[in-house]
Amino acid sequence: MSSHLGKVLRLTSFGESHGKSVGGVLDGCPANVFLTEAHIQAQLNRRRPGQSSLTTDRQEADTVTIVSGVEEDRTLGTPIAFYVANHDQVPGDYERFRTIPRPSHADFTYQAKYGTRSVSGGGRASARETIARVAGGAIAERILVEHSGVEIVAWVSAVGNIQAPDIDMLQISRDEVDQNLIRCPHLATAEKMIQHIKSLKEKRDSIGGIVNCVCRQVPAGLGEPVFGKMEAALAQAMLSIPATKGFEIGSGFSGTRMQGSEHNDPFIATEKGLRTKTNFSGGIQGGITNGEQIYFRVAFKPPATIGIAQQTVDFEGVETILEASGRHDPCVVPRAVPIVEGMAALVIADMLLLQKTRKQGLS
Ligand SMILES: Cc1cc2nc3c(=O)[nH]c(=O)nc-3n(C[C@H](O)[C@H](O)[C@H](O)COP(=O)(O)O)c2cc1C
């Protein structure tokens, strides 16, 4: 199993959904960064289950405890270990999946890989694993804020076929995103998304969606060509989030419909040096940041565990009908917003610290 991310800023995550706790160790964080549990808690609260009628009913406060690496609200430069206790477990809900692998979940594949699995809850395939990503990301964000005021904001841009109009990526804030339960800053669209998810939840079905993300004030020069290009690192990080099915950066797939004369980002001279007039590149060229906003989209599938009857077979190959009971998200995107932000922060902070080791440095 690979539970590590990063080269200089290294996150190791641990914990199963129905074990005693989930958490992580973040090593490589510079000393003297201002960090409190409240910084981490703010993002965990946006991720936690049971936060609204649109999420799973599992009730977890997800209170974080930092156990090492921080003293008097300042990082020590030593490994920062943190954990969140699991409380609201109902292993009985998972008993049916002992013999029947859930279609499109990870029961069959974990069993195929390890010959065993955590049957009491989703184990490492449960979204509880993402707590370490969000907590580690919140710490990474402290490094980025202190270094160059990097701002990372993610929001929901689509649920099923309901798509929000483009929003102003230069201005969008987390406060605006959090104005409604679905975390879509376009209020009229948000209302439609909310109603759609509620009606599917009543029918015990689920739906997918898209999370957009913008990273502002990222300095030019970050990224490690050729295999560690910034967009490649972001794609790897985002596609490691459970339930992701797609990643698009800058103009993405729509760029294939444009001509070079439309798509090129012409340079302009400004007081702060060269900038670009347009930003179809999404802030990255040659795998290296160019100082413009990095923006990308992450596609999430509908959660696999649904109450609607599904024709399938059990582990022995015997035909059966599965109607999953238990508490599950009808749509993951409102909770995925802080996870996407956290993964972006971890990747960019790692690249920033890596750049400090390069000859040209950042100054
Ligand atoms: C925030 C979040 C919440 C999730 N909640 C559920 C859930 O309640 N039920 C479910 O079946 N899958 C849920 N998932 C997705 C599963 O964790 C994921 O589908 C599973 O691990 C299989 O991995 P894959 O979809 O990446 O192939 C959630 C994912 C995220 C990011």
The ligand as a MOL file (V3000), in Angstrom:
LIG
                    3D

  0  0  0     0  0            999 V3000
M  V30 BEGIN CTAB
M  V30 COUNTS 31 33 0 0 0
M  V30 BEGIN ATOM
M  V30 1 C -15.8300 12.9220 0.6910 0
M  V30 2 C -16.1140 11.5460 0.1620 0
M  V30 3 C -17.1660 10.8280 0.6820 0
M  V30 4 C -17.4680 9.5530 0.2120 0
M  V30 5 N -18.5550 8.8930 0.7150 0
M  V30 6 C -18.8910 7.6900 0.2000 0
M  V30 7 C -20.0340 7.0000 0.6820 0
M  V30 8 O -20.7320 7.4700 1.5850 0
M  V30 9 N -20.3450 5.8100 0.1170 0
M  V30 10 C -19.5990 5.2550 -0.8880 0
M  V30 11 O -19.9170 4.1940 -1.3660 0
M  V30 12 N -18.5030 5.8860 -1.3460 0
M  V30 13 C -18.1290 7.0850 -0.8270 0
M  V30 14 N -17.0110 7.7170 -1.2970 0
M  V30 15 C -16.2450 7.0950 -2.3740 0
M  V30 16 C -15.4730 5.8540 -1.9680 0
M  V30 17 O -14.5680 6.1400 -0.9330 0
M  V30 18 C -14.7550 5.2890 -3.1950 0
M  V30 19 O -15.6460 5.1990 -4.2600 0
M  V30 20 C -14.1750 3.9290 -2.9390 0
M  V30 21 O -13.0350 4.0630 -2.1180 0
M  V30 22 C -13.7220 3.2230 -4.2340 0
M  V30 23 O -12.6920 3.9620 -4.8320 0
M  V30 24 P -12.8310 4.5950 -6.2900 0
M  V30 25 O -14.2010 5.1280 -6.4290 0
M  V30 26 O -11.7900 5.7140 -6.2880 0
M  V30 27 O -12.5200 3.5340 -7.2750 0
M  V30 28 C -16.6780 8.9960 -0.8130 0
M  V30 29 C -15.6020 9.7110 -1.3280 0
M  V30 30 C -15.3100 10.9780 -0.8610 0
M  V30 31 C -14.1680 11.7420 -1.4430 0
M  V30 END ATOM
M  V30 BEGIN BOND
M  V30 1 1 1 2
M  V30 2 1 2 3
M  V30 3 2 2 30
M  V30 4 2 3 4
M  V30 5 1 4 5
M  V30 6 1 4 28
M  V30 7 2 5 6
M  V30 8 1 6 7
M  V30 9 1 6 13
M  V30 10 2 7 8
M  V30 11 1 7 9
M  V30 12 1 9 10
M  V30 13 2 10 11
M  V30 14 1 10 12
M  V30 15 2 12 13
M  V30 16 1 13 14
M  V30 17 1 14 15
M  V30 18 1 14 28
M  V30 19 1 15 16
M  V30 20 1 16 17
M  V30 21 1 16 18
M  V30 22 1 18 19
M  V30 23 1 18 20
M  V30 24 1 20 21
M  V30 25 1 20 22
M  V30 26 1 22 23
M  V30 27 1 23 24
M  V30 28 2 24 25
M  V30 29 1 24 26
M  V30 30 1 24 27
M  V30 31 2 28 29
M  V30 32 1 29 30
M  V30 33 1 30 31
M  V30 END BOND
M  V30 END CTAB
M  END
